[in-house]
Amino acid sequence: MLCVAVALAAMLGTFAAPSDDLPVKGFEKGVYMKVARANSARLAPSGAALRIDFQPAEWPNVTFSPQAPWDWSGYSGLALDLANPSGDALSFGVRVDDDVAADGVNHCRTGTGTVAAGKTAHVVVSLGISAMDVGMRGLPVETRGLTPLSGGSSGPFDLRHITSFQVFMHSPSAPKTLVLSRVRLVSLISSLDGIVDRWGQFTKADWPGKVHAESDFAARRSAEQRALTAAPTLSGFDPYGGWAEGPTLRATGFFRTGKTGGKWWLVTPEGKLFFSMGMDCVNGDGKTFVTGRKKMFTSLPDRNGPDGQFYSRMSGAHSGPIREGETFDFFEANLARKYGADAHRKWLDASLRRLRAWGFNTVGNWSDASLYGNGRVPYVVTLGIDGNHKRVASGQDYWGKMHDPFDPEFAEDVRRSVQSVPARVARDPWCLGWFIDNEISWGGGGNEEGRCGLALGSLPMDAAESPAKRAFVAQLRETYGDVAALNRAWGTTFAGWDAVNAPVRLTGPLNESRTKDCRAFVRRFAAMYFKTVRDAMKRADPNHLYLGCRFAWYTPEVAAAGAEYCDVVSFNIYQPKLDPGKSAFFASLNKPCIIGEFHFGALDRGMFHTGLVSTASQQERAATYIGYLHSVIDDRSFVGCHWFQYTDEPLTGRWFDGENYNIGFVSVTDTPYPEMVQAAKQVHGEAYARRFNGLGKQTAAQ
């Protein structure tokens, strides 16, 4: 385990004063153009700045590489100004390398962010010791006016030997333009000592809604109770959160899917149109490690006092330097201050009241299982498939390798996992359906190797040990009959089928035959997975919808297989809004789709990281929420979207991976963000009329 004390000592060294410019001078002198290299991009000077036109490609970029490495020692951040002249928010990344062997993970510091339409973003990517090396995804920034870019790079990094930096995009569907200016080195922090107060808030700033005294909790609880009593629901919603004023379709007593006016919808148990506006992670889990980091906190409670119950010991962290140790949950401690005895139950009750009042009609994934059967707000079932069945690498294995659905033990593990869900769910009309698994390793990534990842991950395995490999070899034998035909098609020299069964490491590019066979196997692999899960889920609960596995990475073949077996196909889409260029793809699935996760964050309320999509302020975050909802409501294929997540993540990082994002509708003190609440009420209240789009009550419905 990395010594946290050593990492902190390195991070907290004294930095030199900020510089106005990099060692390379301004654009107006043409110097940057001499060291710039465009890759699937077009460059043009624009006054004292540089216009970059990113072209449709997997990783279009402009890279700046000096003749001799730059020495950036004494600085801790690279700051850039990026203007977006377009009418849409644009996502981008910045990468700094300290070696020509950098590969995007090693020898790199990388950050990603978003520029609002028609705006200029003033951003900074962290250099030197990464935030991840001290157990967080984002650090406090003392350089005013800069937004830290999201990033997770860690490990050694030599500031004395900077070989390049680049600005990039990922797979734009059409040409996109940014204008780069004011590139300079800055200092980010001087110390992490005492940055967290007794309530889990940042000590070195103030903002609207910050708790300053213990009495604030009771006062806010009383004020909110009055507001919720005065306006308990949005008008026009039926008890399930469906469209009370809309048409009545065939009722089945449970949620189902249907089409009306050429648009997919969910339908309530009573037959009303339903668009799922959900809230993920209604669960209150706010644990953060204190092991090795106690100097960050101004006041940690006595373990033998009233707040001692909020200490825990955790192990098995997914990433970050602290793999095990003691945690403290500031959020749950604050709930005890606010709600008194039996605080968690009272908070869940208050949360259901909030969701209804704010126009949310679904308790989303990762929420407290005690909310199953709550009888007030529809909910989804959260389930992951565990067990000791075989796995397969896909090349995109962030959360772990992919299930091997050809392993008979996988089917048995699915059955056992499904049986862990309370049987009462199957009879509950308030249950919307089941999300099973999350962001699993389907491969993908924009190139053919990623699209064929599961096939290519099976080949290096021994068929005697891997059911997936045996299935792939069986497919090849069925296709080609003999090895000679396979060798002609693939350009290989296998001596016999035993050689194919042995671990295989292909050389050379994926030719047409290899590509066709690999894609076919990925399709078969995915079909086996979805059918196995669907069958087990429907045996346990035939009344509710199978909502899929919440794709983060996928291929066309995988998505098509999901559409064949799922009632609703789910995607986690972290963008400023849906890309209209993808609408035809979603429509081609011929199944309703739903978004399991999306979010935006800002840094104007004492948080250190914006999350995966950044905005400049709470006002802009709220406006982006409205724009995202509109893009989903207006797409004919989508039947809902669920915000990730209900509460902000801990300021010093959630225990298992260090995320510390401003992505909540409520803060660590259980204080709602009024801008987000008002935006939700506005867009949720108009959702049904907007989606129905004046089709009228006479439209044929099914």
N, C-alpha and C positions, 0 to 999 in steps of 0.2 A: 504493500500500500504506500502511495506517495506520502512523504512526510509533509503534512499540511503546514506545519510551522516553517519549514524551509521554503515552501512555495509562497507563503505569505511574506516572508522576509524578502524574497526576491521581488515580489509584487510591490511592496511598500517602500522601496528605495526612493530617494529624492530624485526628482526629474528636473531637467533644465527648463527654463522658461519657454513658453510656446514660441515657435518661429512663424513668420508670416508665409514663408514659401518653402518648398522643397529645395534641395540642392540644384535641381533643374528649374530654370526660371520660367517666366510666363509665356502663355500661348502667343501673345502679340509679337514676340520675337521669332516665332517659328521654331523654337527649340524643341517643343514637345512633338511637333510633327516629325522631327528628325529621329526621335527614338520611339515613335509610335508604330505599331504593327496591327493592321486591321485583319480580323479573322471573321469572315461572314458579316462584315460591317463596312460601311462607307464613312469616310472622315472628311470634314471640311472646316477650315478655320471660320469662326464666327465672332469677329471683333477680337476681344481678349480671351475668348473661350474656344471650345472645340465642339462642333456638332458631330454626333455619332448616330448614324442610321443603322440600327441593328436589323439584319435580314433574317427571314425564317430559316432557322437551323437549330441544331440541338444546343450549342453553347456559343452563340455569336459574341464577340468581344473585341475590345481594343486593349492591347498590351503595351506598356511603356517599359523599355529595357535599356538601361544605360550601357555605355561601352565598358565601363568598369563599375563594379558593384557600389551602390550608395552606402554610406555609413550613417545610419539613423540612430545611433546610440545616444541615450539621453532623452529620447522621446518615447511616448507610449501610445500614440494614436496618429493615424493618417486621416485627415479631414478633407472632404471634398464638397463642393456645391454642385448640385445636379438639377437642372431646370427641365421641366416636362412641358413642352409646348402643345401637347395634344389635349383632346377632350376626355381622355380616360386615364385613370390612375395606372401607373406602370411599376412593375416589380423589377428589381435589378440586384446585382451583387458586386462586391469589390473584393479582390483577392490580392494579397501581398505574398511574394515568395522570397525565401532567403537562399535558394539553391536552384540551379537549372534542372535538377531532378525532381522538383516539386510536382505533385500529382493531384492537387486539390485537397488532399488530406494531410500528407506529410510535407514538412518544410513550408507550411502555409499559415497565414492568418486570413480568415474569410468572414465576410459579413453580408447579409442580405437586407433589403429594405424596400420601401415603396415611396414613389413620388406622386402626390396628388395631381389631378388634372390641372394644368395651367399654373402650377406652383413650382417653387424652388426648394429642394430639400438640402439642409445643411447637416451632413452626416459625418460619422467618424467610425472607423474600424479599429478595434483594439489590437495593439502590437505587444511584443514581449510576452510575459506570462499571461496566458489566457484566463478569462473569467472562469472557465471550466476547471482550471487548475486550483481554484479556491472554492469549488463547489457551487458555483453560480453560472448562469448563462449570460447575465449582464451585470456590469459594475456601475456605481455612481459616477457621473461625469460632472466635473467641476467647471469645465469649459462651457460657458453659457451659450445657449443657442444651438448646440450640436445634439443631434439624435444618434445614439449608438446603434449600429447595425446589428442585427441578429447574427450570432455566430457561435460555433461550438468547437473551433479548432483548439488543440492543446498540444502540449509537448514542447521540446526545445525549439528555440527560434533565435537566430543570430541577427540582431539589429545592425551589426557592423558589416553585414554582407547581404544587402538587399539587391536581388537580381532583377526584379520586375514587380510591377503592380498592374492590375487590369480592372476594367469595368466590364461586366458581362450581363447577359440575360439568359434565361433558360427557355428554349423552344417557343419563341414568339410565333403566333400563328400568322402574322403579317408584319411588314416593316414597322419598327418602332423607333422613335427618336428621343434622345436625351442630349442636353447641352452641358458639357463639363467645364467647370471653372474653379478658381481659387483652391488649388490643391496645396495643402500645407501640413506640416507636422505640428502636433499639439501634445500637451500633457493632460492626462485624464484624471488621475487621482493622486493624492499624497498619502492617504492613510485610510484603512478600513476600520480603524479602532472606533468604537462607540457610534456606529452608524444606525443602530436599531434601538428604539426605545422600549419601554416595558410593555407596550401594546403591539409591538411588531411593526412599527412605522419608522420611516426614515427620519433621523434626528436633525439633519442639516438643511431642512427646507420646511416651508409652511404652505398650506393650500386650503381651499374651501373643503370642508368636510373632515379635516383632520381632528382627531380626538386630542384634547388638551387636559382633560380632567376626568376622573372616574365617574363623576356625576353626569357626564355627557351621554353615557350609555342609557341610563334610565330616561333621560329627557328625550332622546331620539326614539326610543321604543314607544313612548307615549304618543309622540307626535305622529309616528308612522301608523300606529293603531287607529288613530282618529282619521287619518287620510284613507286607509283601507276600508274602514267602516263607511266612509262617505261615498267612496267609489269602488265597490267590490269587484266589478267586472266591466268589460267594454260592452257597449250596446251592440246588438245584432248577433251575439254569440248564443248558441243554445247550451244546455248544461254540459255537453261534451266538448264545447269549443268549436262546434261546427257552425255553418252559416244558417242561422235561424230564419232569415228572410229569403233564402234561396229555395230552389226547387227541392222537392222530396223525391228521392229515388227508391229503388227496391231496398227494403230493410231486411237484414238477416240476423239481427241481434248481436252481431260482432262487427268490428271494422273490416272493410273490404276495399278493393280497388275498383275503379270504373272510369269510363270516358264519357264526357259530355262536351259537345261543341268542338270535338277534335282535341281536347285537352284531358290529360290524365288527372284524376282526383282520387283522394281517399274518400270513403263514405262511412258515416258514423253508424253505430248499431241501429239507429232510428231512421237511417236513410238520408241524412242531410250531408251536403258537400262539406268536406273537411280538408283544410290545408294545414299541415303539421308545422307549427312554429314552436320549436322545442328548446329546452335548456338542459345542457349536459352538466353532470357532476354536481347534482344537488345532494351533497354528501358531507360537507364540512371538514374534509381531511386537509389539514394545513401543516403537517409535520415538516420541520427543517432540522438539519443536523446542527448541534451545538458542539459536538466533539471537535477539538482542535481549533475552534473558532470563537472561543468565549469572549475574546477582546472585542468582537464585533457588537456585543450586546451590552447596553448600559445597565440593564437590570434583569437578571434571570431569577425566577422565583425559587424559594427554598423548597427542596424536594419533600420536606416534611410539613409544608404548609398547605393551604387550600388549593394552590395551583400545582402541587406536586403530582396530581393525577394526570397532568397533561405531558409529563415526560414519558418517553418510550425508548426502547432499545430496538434498533432496526438493523437488518443486514440484507445483503443481496441486491444492492443498488445496481441499476441498469448501466449507469455511466457516471463519470466524475471521480475525483480522488478519494472521497470518503465512502468506503464500501460498507462499513458498519460502524455503529456507535450510538450515542444518545441523541435523541431528538426532543424538541419541544414544539407544541402546537399552540401558537399564539391565537389562531382563529378560535379554536374551541375554548381557550381560556377567556377570550373576549365574550364569547356567547354566555359563559357562566356569569360574567359581570353584568351582561345585559338582561338575561332572562331568569337568572337565579336558579333555584332547584329544578332538576329535570330539564336543564337548558336545551339539550340537543333535541328532545322531542318537541319542546315549545318552538324552537327555531324551525324545525321541519314544518310545523303547523303554520307558522308565519310565512314560510317560504311558499307553501301552496297558495296562501292568500295573495302573496305578491304576484305569483305567476298568473293567476286569474286576472288580477287587477291590471297587470301590464300587458295582457293579451297573449301570453304564452299558453298554448293548449296541449303541450306534451312535456312530460318529465323525461328527459333524454338519457342517453347512455351514461354509464358509470355512476348513476345516482344511487342513493341509499335504498337497499332492497326492502326496507320497511315501508317504502312508499308503494310497493306493489299492492294493488287492491285498495288504494286510498279512497276511491269513490268520489273524488273531486276533480282531478285532472288526469286525463289519459296518460299512460306511461308505456315505455318500452322495456323489454327484458334484456339484460346484459349478460352475455355468456361467452366464455373463452374455452376452447378445447385444450385440455391438458392431457398429460399421460406420457408414457414412455415409447410410443410408436416411433417409427423411423422418420427421419427428416431429410430434406433435399435443399442444397444451396441453390439460390437463384441469381446471385450477383447483386441483389438488392435486399439484404438481410438485416435491416436496421434493428428490428425487434427480435431477431432470431431466424433460424432456417425454417423453410416451409414444411408443413405437414406432408407426409407421404401418404396419399389417400389409397394407394394400392396395398398398403400394409394392412392385413386383417385386423391388427391391433388398433389401427386408427378408428375403424367402425365401432369397435368395442369402447374405445375412449370417448367417442362422440356420444354413444348411448349413455355411458356413465355420467358424462357432463350434463347432458340434457335432463337426466333424472334428478340432478341437484336443484333444479328449479321447483319451487313449491307447486304441488298439484293444483292448488286453488286457482292459479293463474289461468289454467286452461278453461275455466268456467267464468272468468271475469270479463264482462263486456268492456271494461275500462282499459284493458290491455290492447295496445295497438298492434304489437308484434314483437318479434325477436331479432335483435342484432346478435349474430354468432361470429366470434373472432373480430379482429380489428387490425387494419393496416398490415396484413400478413404479406409474406414475401413472394409476390407473384412475378417479380422481375420488372422489366420495363426500363425506362430511362431514355427513350428517344432513339436508340440505335438498334440494329438487328440483333446484336449479341444480347442486349437487354430483353428484347422481345422473345428471344429463344432461350432465356436464362434458365428455366427449369429443365429444358432438354439438355442444355450444355452442362448444367450442374449434375445431371444424372449420369452422363457418360463417364466421368472419371471414377465412378463408384464400381464396385465389384458386384456383379449380378447375384452372386451367392449371398450377399449381405443386404442388397437393396431391392425391395419390391419394385420401386419406380424404374430402376435400371432394367429389371427383367421385363417390365411392361414395354419399355422403349424397344428393347431388342426384339420382343415378340411382334411389335408393330413393324419393325424393319424387315423381319423374316416374312411377314405376311405381304409386305409391299414388294420385296425384291426376290423372294424365293431362295436365291443362292447368294453367297458372298461375292462372287464375281460380278453379279449385276449391281450389288451395293457398291463395290469398289469402282466400277465404271461411273456410277452416278455421283458418288461422293469424292472421287479422286483419291481414294485411299488404297492401302495394300494389305488389308486384313488377310491372314492365312486361312481363317475359318471362323465359324460362329463363336468358337471358344475365345478367340481373340477379341471379338466384339463384346462378349460377356465380361472379359477382364477389364480393368480400368483403362479407359481410352482418353488420350489427350490429343485432340485434333490440332493439326497445324494448317496454316493457310486460311484464306477467307471462307465465309459461308457462301458456297455457290448456290445455284438455283435449287438443286435437289436437296442439299443439306437444309437449306432454309425452309423448303416446303415440308420436309419430314419433321423438322424441329417444331415448326408452327403447329403441325397436326398433332404432335405429341403434347404440346402445351394445351391445346384445346381438349384433348382426351383427358389429360391430367386434371384440368379445371372441372370438366364435366363429372369426373369421378368424385372430386371433392364436394362439389355442390350437391350432387345427387345423394351422396352418403349423409351429408348434414341435413338436407331437406327431408329425407325419408325419416330420419330419427326424430327430428323436430315435429313433423306432422303426426307421427305415431303418438308422441307424448301430448301434442296440442294441435288437433286438427282445426281449431276454430280461429287461430290467429295467423297473422302474416309473417312470412319469412322475409326479413328485411335485408338479408345479405351480410357481407363481411366488411363493409366500410372501406372501399378501395382507397388506398393512397397511391400505390404503384400497381399498375395493371397493363395488360396488352389487349388489343382488340379481340383476340381469341378468348382470353380469360373473361372479359366483360360479356362476350356473347354467351359463354357457358353459364355465367351468373344469371343472365336474362332468361335462359332456358329453364332454370330450376327455381329461381327466387321469385317471390311475389312482387317485390320491390327491389331494385338494384341501388345500392348505397355507395356514395363517394364522400370522402373528406376532401373538401376543396378550399384551400387557403389562398385566395386571391382577393383583390379589391371588389371584384364582382365576377359573375359568370362570363366566360369568354363566348360571345355570340358565334364565333367561328366553330365552337364545339357542339352547337345545338343540333346539327344534323347527325353527328355521331350518337348523341343520346337518343335522338328520335329513332335511329336505326335499330336500337335495341328492342323497340316495340314492347317495352315494359315501363311502368312508372319508375321514376328515379327519386332519390331523396339524398340530401346532404347531411351527413352525420356530424360534421364538425366544420366550423369556420370561426374566425375571430379577427379583431383588430385591437391594437393597443396604442397608448401614448405615454409620455413621460412628464406630464405636467401635474401629477398628483403623487409625487414621491416614490415612484417605482423606477426600476433600473433597466427594464427591458420591455419592448413593445409587443413581444410575441412575433408570430410569423408574418404578420402584415402590419406595417407601422403607419401611424398617423401622427399629425403634429400636435394635436390637442384633444381634449375630451369632446369639444364641439365638432371637430373634424371626424373623430371616431364615431360619434352619433350620426353624422351625415353619411358616413361610409356605410354604416349599418342599414340605413334607409335605402341607399343605392344598391347594396347587395341583395336585400330582400326584394326590391323591385325586379332585379335581374332574374331571380329565381321564380317569383310570382309570374313573370311574363313568359317564362319558358314552358312550352306545352308538355314537356316530359316530366317536370319536377312536381312532386306533391308535398314538398316541405323542405325545411332546413333547420338544423339544430345548432345553437350557439355553444361554443366551447370556451369558457365554462362559467358557472354561476358566480364563483368567488375568484378574486385575484389569487395568484399563486404566492407562496411565502416570499418575502422580500429577499431573503438569503437563499432561496432555492428549495424546491420540493425535494424531499429526502432521496428519492431514487434516481433522479437524473439532473438535478440542479436548475430546472426551469423556474424562473422567477418573473413571469410575465404579468403585465397589466392587461388582463383579459377578462376580468370579472365584471358582472353587473353590480357587485357589492365588493367593498374593500375588506382588508383584514379585520377591521373593526365592525363588520356587518353593516356598513353604511352604504346605501345605494348611490350609484353615480346618477345624479338627476338628469344629466344630458342623455344618458343611455335609456333611462326609464321613459323619458318623454318621447324619444325617437321610437322606442318599441311601441308605445301606445299609438303613436301616429300611424306607423306603417302597418301594424297589425290590424288596426281598426279599419283600414281601407283595403286590406288584402283581398277579401272575398269579392267585393265589387270590382276591383281592378282585374282580378284573374278571370272572373266571369265575363268581363269586358262587354257587357251589354248584350249578351247572346239571347237573353230573354227566357221566360219560363216555358216557352213552347218548344225549346230545342229538344230533340230526341235524346233521351238519356238511357243508360243501361245499368 
